[in-house]
Amino acid sequence: MNGIQQYVGSVAASIRQENGFKLRELLSLHYEQSRRAVATVLSQQPHWRASSGGVCRGLVSPWDEFLECHLSTLVCLEKGQYVEAYESAIAGLQPFLKVFREDQGSWLVHPMYSVVHNLRDVAEKGDDQLKVQGKKQGKLVDCGDQLRKCFSVSLQAPGNKDKKLAALDIVNVSIKIYFKLNTLRLCKNLIRTVESKQFPPFDVFPVSQRVTYRFYLGRLAVFDEKYEDAQESLEYALLHCHKNAKKNKALILKYLIPVGLLLGKLPSSQLSQHYSDILAPYMPIADSLKSGNIGMFYDSMKKQRNRLIRDGTYLLLEKLQAAVYRRLLRKVWLIHAQQDQAKAAQIPLVYFQKALQVAGIDIEMDEIECIAANLIARKYVKGYISHKLKVMVVHKTSPFPPLTEAILVDDTV
């Protein structure tokens, strides 16, 4: 019991001293001392419960009730009882929120971080266990509901407006849950609140939380096909990400690179050198975009298909097909303009057909016309097609607008 008592003593001391940083560490489910203390007591007393022996009686109410629930969560985790661990964590939420409301100190922002992350972690474990057991999952859904309570209390900031600084982390954890559950529509209200006047200025939050939020904002913009917004948010996340957080940078680049390619921005040489392993799947696709090699594009997409689908970027990269066609057509136009300057704006479609054949793509003229018409309709090319003459007539001064002007979103009914 010495380990448990020492741990409870440390928690009590942090509460007396209003040391939020230390209490955050102590309340994390990954805190080694508490996990080891629980494992030790269970090895000696397999049926030990946090409520037995009044182990938390030295704490003031409702901290005693909260810590008892936290220890029960640790016991359930040690026993592999993840559903029960979630129930214990939920039982401890109400007393913690009571403290958060009644205590006027902003020091409670930091332990709120641990409470929120603990809830999500055990909810996910609980659902995984229910799935293995063939039972209905619903802990993450419930966790999202519980986090809305935390978010509401933090925004109300009873007694101290600095308590609002807990809000962005709750938003981030909630959005992570919604991505996991594929209920992205629920993110809209959270984002509106973050962008509202009642929310603290964005720059007052820790940089790590700002990076996480902008990363998710970028991903949501990708789903909404708002690619310039996505690029802005993801570039912010990459720029402000800690220099040693290579895993996080990899996650950001996984979405930033495809979005950049779609907007006509190739990875810089510096980026390619620093993150060569991360960019490896995308470089052949980027090279095909740069060269207009549609055959290379198809081969690269086929080879990387499973990985790109797993990453959720396959459909995004598939949109690059039109940009690769545009690049190839531009090459055809440049060669044709050199050979026949008087008719530089009139590109025989048979030239485009032959260029595709060189790339290993052998298709009929009707399909060539369809490809060309689609490029014009989506503003990859300025011009029109003469079906009778099998010629594409392009704008004399600016036949190939920047890719940022292209129509990347399909019309919806």
N, C-alpha and C positions, 0 to 999 in steps of 0.2 A: 504493500500500500504506500510505501514511502514515495515512490515515483509519482503516483496519482496525487498525493498530498502536496508534493513539491510543485507539481504542475498547477494545481488549484491555488496554491500560495502565490505563484508567479502571476496568474490571472488576477487574483485579488489585489496584488501590489500595483499592477498596471492600471486597474480601475481606480484605486485610491489616488494614484499619481496622475490620472487622466492622460496616460501615455498611449495614445491611439496607435502609434506606429508599432509599439511592442505588442499591444493587444491584437492587432491585425495578424502579426506573425504567430502569436500563440493560438489563435482561433482557426488558422488554416488547417485544413484536413491533411496537409502534407508536412505539418510540423513534426519533426522527428521525435522530440521528447514526449509529446502526448501519445503518439502512436506506440512508441516503445513502452511507455508506462502502462497503457491499456493491455498490450500484448503480454507484459510480465504478470499483471494481476490475473488475467484470464488463464495463464498457464498454471497458476497456483490455485485459483478459484474459478473453475470453468463456468459457474452459474452466477458470477458476480454481476451486480447491476449498479448503475450509477446512483440509483435512489437509495441503495442500502448503506447503512452506517452514517448517514448524514454528511457525506464527504463534502458537499457544497454549502454546508450550513454557515460557514464563516463569511459568506458573501451576503451583501444586502439584497433585498428583494427589488426587482425581479431578476437580478443577475444570477441568483442562486438557481432559479427555475431554468433560465436560459442555459447555464453551464451544465446543469444536469442533463438537459436534452442534447447538448453538444457531446458530452461524454457517452451518452447512449448511442449517438450516431457513430462515434469511433468504435464502440463495442460491436455494433452491428457490422461495420465495415471489416473489422478484424475477423468476424465469424463468416464473412461472405454473404451476409443477409442484407442485400442492397436495397430491396424494397422497404424493409423495416428501417434501414438507415435513413431513407428519404422521409419516412413518416416521423422519425425522431427529429430530423432537421426542421421539418415544417412545424412541429410542436414547439421548437425553440424560437421560431420567427416572431410570434406574437409578443412574448416578453421582451425580446430585443427591440422591436419597434416601439414598445411602450417606453423603454429607456430612451430611445432616440427622440421620441416626442417630448418627454418630460425633462431630460437633461438639456440645458441650454448650451452646452459646450460643443464646439465644432470638432473636437477630438474624436467624436463618434463616427465621423466620416470614414476613417480608416478601418475600424472593425466592420463597418457596413460592407466594405469591399469583400472581406473574407466571407461574411454571411451570404452574400449574393453568389459568389463563385462556388461556395460549398453547396448551395442549393442546386445549382446547375449540374455540378459534378455528380452528386448522388442521384439526381433525377435521371441522368443519362445512364448511370450504372443500373439503376432500378429498372428502366425500360429494357436495357439489354438483357437483364436476368428474366424479365417477364417474357421477352421474345423467345429465349431459349426454352422456357417452360411452356411455350405455346399459349400464353395468356395474353389478354388485351393489354396493350401498352397505353399509358396515359400520364406518366409522371412528368415528362417534359412539358406536356400541355398544361398540366396543373402548375408546374414551376413558372411558366410564363404568366399565369394568372397571379401567382404569389408575388412575382417581381413587380407587377403593376402596383401592388400595395406599397412595396418599398419605394418605387418611383414617385408615387403620390406623396408619401410622407417626406421624402427628401425635397421635393419641390415646395411643399408647404413650409419647410425649414422652420419649425416652431422654435421660437426663442432666439434663433441665430441664423441670419441669411446665409452664412458660410456653409451651413449644412447642405445647401444646394449643390455643393461640390461633389456630393455622392452620386448625383443624377446621371452624369455621362457614362460612368462605368456600368450603371444599371441598364442604361440604353444599349451599350455594347453587348452585354451578356444576353439581353433580351433578343437583340437582332441575331446573335449567334444561334439562339434557340429557334428562332423563326426560319433561319436558313436550314437548320437540321430538320425541321418539321415541314419545310416547303410551304410555309404560310407567310410569304413575303408581304402580302397585303397589310398585315398587321404592323409592318414597319412604318407605314405612312404617317400614322398619328404621332409616333415617337419622333420622327424627323421634323414634323411640323412644330412640335413642342420645342425641340432643340433650336429651331430657327426663329422661335417667337421671342418677344421682348421680355417675357417672364423668366427666360432661361439666362443663366449667367453668361458673360462674354466667353466665346470659345477659347480664347487664349489663356484664360485663368486656370484651365484644367491641365493636369499633367500631360506632358508631350506624348507619353505612351498611350494614353486614352484617346488623345486627339488623332494619333496615327491609326489606331484601331477603328475609330469612328469613320474616318475618311476612307479607309480601306473598304469597309462595308458599304459606305455611301457610293463608292466607285463601282462595286459589284452590283449594287441595286440599279445604278444608272445603266450598266451593261444589259441587265434584264429588261429595262425599260427602253433599250435601244437609243439612249441619249449618250452617244459615244464621246462627244467633246466634254460633257460634264464628267463622264467616267474617267477620261484621261486627266482632267484637272485634279480630281480627287485622288486618283491613284498616284499621280506624280507628287502631290503633297505628302501622301503617306510614305513614299519612297524617300523623298528628300529629308523628312524628319525622323525616319526610322533610325534607331541606334546603329552605329556603324558596325558593331559586332553581332547584330541580330540577323545573321545570314538566313536562318530559316524563315523569318518574317519577311525579309526582302524577297526571298524566293516566292512566297505566296503572293506578294504584291506584283512582282514581275510576271507571274503566271497569267495575270489579267491585263497588266499594263502593256505588255509587248503586243498581244493580238489587237488590242484597241488602237495602239499606235500604228500598227501596220494597216489597219482598216482606214485610218486617217492619213495614210501616206508617209508616216514617220518610221524610218528604219532604225533599228538599234544602233547607237553610236559605237564607234570602235572601242572607246573606253569602257562602255557598258559590256560589250562583247568580251573584252579581256577579263574584266573583274568577275563576270558571272557566266563564264563559258559553259559550265556544266548545267546551269539552269536554262540557258538559252539554246542548248543543243537541239532540242526538238523543233525549235522555231527557225533556226538559221537556214535550213534548206528552203523553207516556205518563204522567208524573207528574201533569199537569193532568187527564188523564182519570180517574186514580185519585182525585184530590181531588174531582172533580165527579161521579163516577159515570157519566161519558159513555162508554158501551161502544162507541158508533159511532166516537168519536174514538180510542178505544183500538185498535180494529181497523184504522182508517185509518193511525194512527201506526206500528203494527207492520208493516203492509204497506209503507209508504214506506221504513222503515229496515231492512227485512228483510235485505238483502244485507250491510249494514254490521254489523248485530247478529250475524249468522251468522259473519262474518269475525272479530268480536271474541270469539265464543264465549259470548255472553250472550242469544241469542235464546230458547232454551228456558227459561232462567231467567226472563226477562221475560214469557214466555207464561203462566207460572204466576200472573201478576197478574190474569188474566181473572176469576178467582173473587172477588178483592178488589174489582174494579170493579163486578161484579154486586152484591156486598155493599153497597157504597157507594150504589148506585142504590136497592136495596131499602130501605136505611135512610132515604133521602129519602122514598120512598113511605110508609113507616111513620110518619114524622114528620107528613106532610101528612094521612094517614088519622087519626092520633091527634088532630089538631086538629079535624078534622071530626066525629069520632065517638068521644069520649073513653070512653064506656061500653064500646065494643068495640075499644079501641086495640090490644089484643094479638091481634086477629083481622084479619089483612091479606088482603083478597080478592086472589087471584092475578091476577084480570083487571086490577087496578090496576097490578100489576108488568108485565103484558103491554102495557098501554097506554104505560107509561113507556118500555119498550123500543122500541115503535113510534115514539115521538117521537124517539128516538135513531137511527132508521133501521133497526131490527132487528125484522122482522116474522116471528114464529114462532108455531106452534100451541101450544095449552094443554098438551098432553102434554109438549112440550119445556120449557115454563115450569115444570112440576112437576118435571121432571128436574133443571133448574138449581137450583130451590129445595131439592130433596132433597139435592143434592150440597153446597150451602152448609151445610146442617144436619149432614150426615155429616162434613164437614171442620171443623166447629166454628167456621165463620164466623158462624153464627147459632144461637141457642139456641131450639129449638122443635120443632114437628112439623107435618105436613101432613094436612089433612082432604081426602082425595081426593074424597069425596062432595060436600062443600060448596065445593070449590075454594078453600080458605082455608088460609093459613099461620098457625098459632097460635104466637106467640112468647112468650118469658119476659117476665113483667110488669115486672121491675126491671132486668134486664141482658140484653136480647135480642141485643145485638151486642158480643161479647167483643173484647178487643184482638186485633189481627192476630197478635201473638206467640203466641197460644194456638191458632191455626189449625193444622190438619194439612196440612203442605206436601209431605210425602213419601208417594209411593204405596206401598202394601203390596207386599212382595216375597214370592214363594213359596220 
